[in-house]
Amino acid sequence: MASESNKQISVFLYNGPSNMNYAVTSISTKTTDEEVQKQSRRSKIPPDKIIRHHGSALVTFGTSLVSVGFIVYCIGGSKRDKSMGILASNEVRKFDTTKPVLGLDFSPPPMNQGRFFPAVVAIGKKIYAFGGLSQTDSNDSTWAECLDTNKPVLEQRWQPLTEPPSRLLLDFPPFAIPYETNTISIGSSDICMGTTIMIGSRHVTQGAILYGVHNGLWEEYRFNPISMSTIQVLNPVSVVCEKTIYWVDERDIYAYDLDKHILYAGNMAESLLHDFDCGFDTTRMGPVLMHLQENNFCCFTVYVENPLGPSKTGVVECTKFRVTKDNPESGHQGVLHLHDMGYQSYRCETMCELSGVVPL
């Protein structure tokens, strides 16, 4: 188990229909300035730190990943149909990161609806899946549903959620994140009275929608059009920290304060000590942003070594950093400063693609 100063993260790398690299690593959530100076720009973690899993592919294209404890659930994706071609899959698989040799577990029940890149989030022991419906789905398709993994396996069933008003429906929402959790203290215990999930649209002008877990109600959330005037789309991989959404777009990183409606912007390539480049380098794939603790984050990319050579190998890069904000003197856009916290990398045996990074 990782200590309070470390967070365990599971990294999934896709190599083909029957080959999957999988690794669990502890990422330090705090690093001193002195430690940053001591770290090598290209320090490598030995290949034996990556556990290779052989067998059925852990994910298919279009699968979304979410963790409940140390169990990673693979939600939806794509499947082939002889007469209709590629369809959205309703399959759900799980993978125990503490027992990788067991491979995939197909015991979770299928969803009521096939989903392709659904927005998924886990609240407690419950998994929520939103959207990801194909254009051929009928109007009575279930847009959102929930699975309670705390129930015995034989009793688990996906339950449809109340349908949002048609004006709030989003096509292929890029993210679902915990927006707000209200708790009250009774004695020495904190009792959860309600949680709200934010389901975002890739297009800023569409805003987002909020779902109340305890009351099943939907409401609309609108971004400040002045603050977000320079932003067209949100990256599908977004994280939330203290009522602020963070996302990366090529070399730039953004933060939007959901309460104050202020946008903050910073440049990763200019701020970090390590060679960070993905948007203009075709040999890098990503990035995937992950929240560590407080104002500490890490960003994952995959770098392809020797891209023109006969033997291509992949290196998973993890750049850690802390963020601070300068509020705008006038207007609605502030500055986001990034402070380097170190760099780690994981060498792979073959060329790979980054399927997902999941906090455990």
Secondary structure in CASP SS format (residue, H / E / C, confidence):
PFRMAT SS
TARGET T0000
AUTHOR 0000-0000-0000
METHOD secondary structure of the structure
MODEL  1
M C 1.00
A C 1.00
S C 1.00
E C 1.00
S C 1.00
N E 1.00
K E 1.00
Q E 1.00
I E 1.00
S E 1.00
V E 1.00
F E 1.00
L E 1.00
Y E 1.00
N E 1.00
G E 1.00
P C 1.00
S C 1.00
N E 1.00
M E 1.00
N E 1.00
Y E 1.00
A E 1.00
V E 1.00
T E 1.00
S E 1.00
I E 1.00
S E 1.00
T C 1.00
K C 1.00
T C 1.00
T C 1.00
D H 1.00
E H 1.00
E H 1.00
V H 1.00
Q H 1.00
K H 1.00
Q C 1.00
S C 1.00
R C 1.00
R C 1.00
S C 1.00
K C 1.00
I E 1.00
P C 1.00
P H 1.00
D H 1.00
K H 1.00
I C 1.00
I E 1.00
R E 1.00
H E 1.00
H E 1.00
G C 1.00
S C 1.00
A C 1.00
L C 1.00
V C 1.00
T C 1.00
F C 1.00
G C 1.00
T C 1.00
S E 1.00
L E 1.00
V E 1.00
S E 1.00
V E 1.00
G C 1.00
F C 1.00
I E 1.00
V E 1.00
Y E 1.00
C E 1.00
I E 1.00
G C 1.00
G C 1.00
S E 1.00
K E 1.00
R E 1.00
D E 1.00
K C 1.00
S C 1.00
M C 1.00
G E 1.00
I E 1.00
L E 1.00
A E 1.00
S E 1.00
N C 1.00
E C 1.00
V E 1.00
R E 1.00
K E 1.00
F E 1.00
D E 1.00
T C 1.00
T C 1.00
K C 1.00
P H 1.00
V H 1.00
L H 1.00
G C 1.00
L E 1.00
D E 1.00
F C 1.00
S C 1.00
P C 1.00
P C 1.00
P C 1.00
M C 1.00
N C 1.00
Q C 1.00
G C 1.00
R E 1.00
F C 1.00
F C 1.00
P C 1.00
A E 1.00
V E 1.00
V E 1.00
A E 1.00
I E 1.00
G C 1.00
K C 1.00
K E 1.00
I E 1.00
Y E 1.00
A E 1.00
F E 1.00
G C 1.00
G C 1.00
L C 1.00
S C 1.00
Q C 1.00
T C 1.00
D C 1.00
S C 1.00
N C 1.00
D C 1.00
S C 1.00
T C 1.00
W C 1.00
A E 1.00
E E 1.00
C E 1.00
L E 1.00
D E 1.00
T C 1.00
N C 1.00
K C 1.00
P C 1.00
V H 1.00
L H 1.00
E H 1.00
Q C 1.00
R C 1.00
W C 1.00
Q E 1.00
P E 1.00
L C 1.00
T C 1.00
E C 1.00
P C 1.00
P C 1.00
S H 1.00
R H 1.00
L H 1.00
L C 1.00
L C 1.00
D C 1.00
F C 1.00
P C 1.00
P C 1.00
F E 1.00
A E 1.00
I E 1.00
P E 1.00
Y E 1.00
E E 1.00
T E 1.00
N E 1.00
T E 1.00
I E 1.00
S E 1.00
I E 1.00
G C 1.00
S C 1.00
S E 1.00
D E 1.00
I E 1.00
C E 1.00
M E 1.00
G E 1.00
T E 1.00
T E 1.00
I E 1.00
M E 1.00
I E 1.00
G E 1.00
S C 1.00
R C 1.00
H E 1.00
V H 1.00
T H 1.00
Q H 1.00
G C 1.00
A E 1.00
I E 1.00
L E 1.00
Y E 1.00
G E 1.00
V C 1.00
H C 1.00
N C 1.00
G C 1.00
L C 1.00
W E 1.00
E E 1.00
E E 1.00
Y E 1.00
R C 1.00
F C 1.00
N C 1.00
P C 1.00
I C 1.00
S C 1.00
M C 1.00
S C 1.00
T C 1.00
I C 1.00
Q C 1.00
V E 1.00
L C 1.00
N C 1.00
P C 1.00
V C 1.00
S C 1.00
V E 1.00
V E 1.00
C E 1.00
E C 1.00
K C 1.00
T E 1.00
I E 1.00
Y E 1.00
W E 1.00
V E 1.00
D E 1.00
E C 1.00
R C 1.00
D E 1.00
I E 1.00
Y E 1.00
A E 1.00
Y E 1.00
D E 1.00
L C 1.00
D C 1.00
K C 1.00
H C 1.00
I E 1.00
L E 1.00
Y E 1.00
A E 1.00
G E 1.00
N E 1.00
M H 1.00
A H 1.00
E H 1.00
S H 1.00
L C 1.00
L C 1.00
H C 1.00
D C 1.00
F C 1.00
D C 1.00
C C 1.00
G C 1.00
F C 1.00
D C 1.00
T C 1.00
T C 1.00
R E 1.00
M E 1.00
G E 1.00
P E 1.00
V E 1.00
L E 1.00
M E 1.00
H E 1.00
L E 1.00
Q E 1.00
E C 1.00
N C 1.00
N E 1.00
F E 1.00
C E 1.00
C E 1.00
F E 1.00
T E 1.00
V E 1.00
Y E 1.00
V E 1.00
E E 1.00
N C 1.00
P C 1.00
L C 1.00
G C 1.00
P C 1.00
S C 1.00
K C 1.00
T E 1.00
G E 1.00
V E 1.00
V E 1.00
E E 1.00
C E 1.00
T E 1.00
K E 1.00
F E 1.00
R E 1.00
V E 1.00
T E 1.00
K E 1.00
D E 1.00
N C 1.00
P C 1.00
E C 1.00
S C 1.00
G C 1.00
H C 1.00
Q E 1.00
G E 1.00
V E 1.00
L E 1.00
H E 1.00
L E 1.00
H E 1.00
D E 1.00
M E 1.00
G E 1.00
Y E 1.00
Q E 1.00
S E 1.00
Y E 1.00
R E 1.00
C C 1.00
E C 1.00
T C 1.00
M C 1.00
C C 1.00
E E 1.00
L E 1.00
S E 1.00
G E 1.00
V E 1.00
V E 1.00
P E 1.00
L C 1.00
END
